[in-house]
Amino acid sequence: MAKSPPTLVWLRRDLRLADQPALHAALANGGPVIPVFIHAPDEEAPWQPGAASNWWLHHSLEALNAALTRQGSRLVLRSGPTLDTLRALVNETGATAVYWNRLYDPALVLRDQDIKAGLRADGLEVRSFNGHLLIEPWEVETGQGRPYKVFSPFWKACRQRGIDRDPLPAPETLPAPRAWPDSLSLEQLELLPTIDWAAGLQATWSPGEAGAHQRLEQFLPEAARDYAEGRERPDHDGTSRLSPYLHFGEISPRQVLRALREAGLDPESGGPEAFVRELGWRDFAHHVLYHFPHTPEQPLNPRFEAFAWRESQQDLVAWQQGRTGIPLVDAAMGQLWETGWMHNRLRMVVGSFLTKNLRLHWHLGASWFWDTLVDADLAANTLGWQWAGGCGADAAPYFRVFNPQRQGEQYDPEGTFVRRYLPVLKDTETRYIHAPSAGGTRGYPDAIVDLKASRLAALQAFEAVKNT
């Protein structure tokens, strides 16, 4: 009996073996399965992956190749252009089918449509799958047939449709082709920094599918039970820190939901419900980006095209380098630089400070996060920064301006977090830790902006936009 021809599985941000719909479907064909990763960052322009993302990607690909090798397979690495590369691999291997899991970034949606049309015109079977989200962007809509712009009704519609589906098992073995096509070495992709600034990332993270499940096991069950309160405290390890693993597809949201249930936690109530809502926010971000593909560059609320943003390179650099003289802001930026990650509440605090106290354009914050976050995700980054700037979907009201001193006093009351990332303040009395100038602390800069005066100036600027 003739053996079925090979299937190419084009991997992107689905760097795992379990709950892998494209891989699962390829195995069902009965022939050899050839996993392929094609490095083509220019095809993601203008949002090519940043430096921290590339560091993660290198180690994730390394981990995936090791896992594939244990299954009798391997990862074929190539560089783009993607369509030409896939065609070349089809010719080299005799593959008759190409499968992948879908992505939703605007540039990639258009690219993938062109690739699907081109390969089908070549006579190939081409299929794509949902391996990234609980609910795809086009699967829910308002009663008027429009995309959602507010999270709560979006999430209600998702829950009504059903979000809890069985994850697919990892394959026991992967059938190999008679001869493997040539592959680049991982080093040839040049993903790692030439100057080694990534020691803090290396000490903090374990990229790869095994690292994702290890992190999930650490989070469950205690942190998930207390998540509703614990997630607000940057001085506690109360968040899942699964965002980079979800972004690179080293674990799927379906697997996370199943793990909650297997740990005896009810996703419908308490801390687990609050945690599952965060998975819903992730889907919501992709929903908004898919339906409003202009939002990485333009505000969803068009009135904000006329907003009077300031320009100050000096203030921007002080914010980026954690030298604003506002302890919670500076400690948060220190956490970002050292670990490639920032606590979610602090993302809101530093976002509010940049866009409202400094009144610098949200684009500047989005670009800095894009390059420095290991979980830099276009959907989440865009939604988050437009939320901070008051100009996007479900955005913070323009009159909400976080006071970073009060935020510190409420969510880092002993100054544990600030002392961790601002050693200059380690000996400061707790009562002055969030206002060190009041305690006469030396060696720490004065605040670059008056919080009260800048808040009033922001409110006046936002009021002008509101009335346009």
Secondary structure, DSSP 8 states (H G I E B T S, - for coil): ------EEEEESS---STT-HHHHHHHHT-S-EEEEEEE-GGGGTTS---HHHHHHHHHHHHHHHHHHHHTT---EEEES-HHHHHHHHHHHH---EEEEE----HHHHHHHHHHHHHHHHTT-EEEEE--S-SS-TTS---TTS----SHHHHHHHHHHH----------S-----SS------GGGG--S-SS---HHHHHH---SHHHHHHHHHHHTTHHHHTHHHHTT-TTS--S---HHHHHTTSS-HHHHHHHHHHTT--TTSHHHHHHHHHHHHHHHHHHHHHH-TTTTTS-SSGGGGG---B--HHHHHHHHTT-SS-HHHHHHHHHHHHHS---HHHHHHHHHIIIIIS-B-HHHHHHHHHHH-TT--HHHHHHHHHHHHT-STT---TT----HHHHHHHHSTT-HHHHHH-GGGTTS-GGGTTSGGGGT-SSS---SS-HHHHHHHHHHHHHHHHT-
